[in-house]
């Protein structure tokens, strides 16, 4: 197909030529950069670990955390950090061994042998690609089950948060895997077919395909998928429904349904969110939030959530995500035929060309290897995304303050901090890298400043 990015074709062709150099040593580069990122993450976690030795809460929370609650929160944070550190190092060790032992190429050969035994030849490239991707996923997912089980039934249970049962956990795992196969495999097949159809001009067509899929999932997930895991019940008539309905009407929020979700079935953590089409929205409140909060506090939390809607934060984040995907695909177009990359990981370089042994190019190999090379660079993207989402959280808090919700929102956030045993202290670098939300002390200070501006503006009027 003719390229929609024709003016850049020569530039990309030159970059592809420069990148296809055996001297680069892609496998060594991936190993080095992945260990470098792991070292950075361990360093950041160790910085945060030191905050769990601080003997008193920050000044902003003084009087809100009892000594007993503060001690529990510090212990919970310390346990979670030890778990995260060990899991990070373990994950990197597995990743290192997979790369070092050329496991990606070995799995490709093994799945090719399985296909031959099933009577399928090399022309079944898409089927082979899906089988290989499934094998890779299982290779990484199966060891992760032990970590998930320990987190829920040991760590979370130790601190009183786990409400799940082993049977429910197993059921969740099976449902998740079934959904991943039912959605992920057709998506991957479509992804590969778009590239096969469009050729080297695949970027804009693949972007269109992915946008359609993402918009569809935004509708399908809360409507059909999440109810497989949780029960949605209309919020009963009463003060909470009246407050939320009045708030929505006052702000022009197109509320169609107001649900409570049985989050307590698995955890005692709380949350609330909205979803839906621009003209028809649903609000979902966790039963744990309703049980632990006053009606005014629930309204304040939802005023914050509706602030995200008012400022179009979900749409802005979607656009940022699409820009990131676009850049990712542009960079992939440089590596899609990179023989040096394939050879570095043990693959036949001839697989980078269409028509190898009478079959189409196995594009999935190039994409997975490309991700191995560039995934560590997402460390910098993560800093940028966290900065943006933290900015949005401040804006949503300010919006709630402008709706005269500051006292109730502050009280609700403090309750959530106490009930969730969230870390009272956060290292600034750890927070920038890991937290999509500002810390509670930061939010309380910003809300206080916003409240002063609102009162000042009211007096001026």
Buried (B, 14 or more C-beta within 10 A) or exposed (E): EEBEBEEBEEEBEEBBEEBBEEEBEBBEBBBEBBBEBBEBBBEBBEBBBEBBEEEEBBEBBEEBBEEEBBEBBBBBBBBBBBBBBEBBBBBBEBBBEBBEEBBBBEBBBBBBEBBEEEEBEBEBBBBBBBBBBBBBBEBEBEEEEEBBBBBBBEBBBEBEBBBBEEEBBEBBBEEBBEBEEEBBBEBBBBBBBBBBEBBBBBBBBBBEBBEEBEEEEBEEBBEEBBEEBBEBEEBEEEEBBEBBBEBBEEBEBBBEEBBBBBBBBBBBBBBBBBBBEEEEBBBBBBBBBBEBBBBBBBBBBBBBBBBBBBBEBBEEBBEBEBEBBBEBBBBBBBBBBBBBBBBBBBBBBEBBEEEBEEBBBBBBBBBBBBEBBBBBEBBEEBEEBBEBBBEBBBBBBBBBBBBEBBBBBBBBBBBBBBBBBBBBBBBEBBBBBBBEBBBBBBBBBBBEEBBEEBEEEEEEE
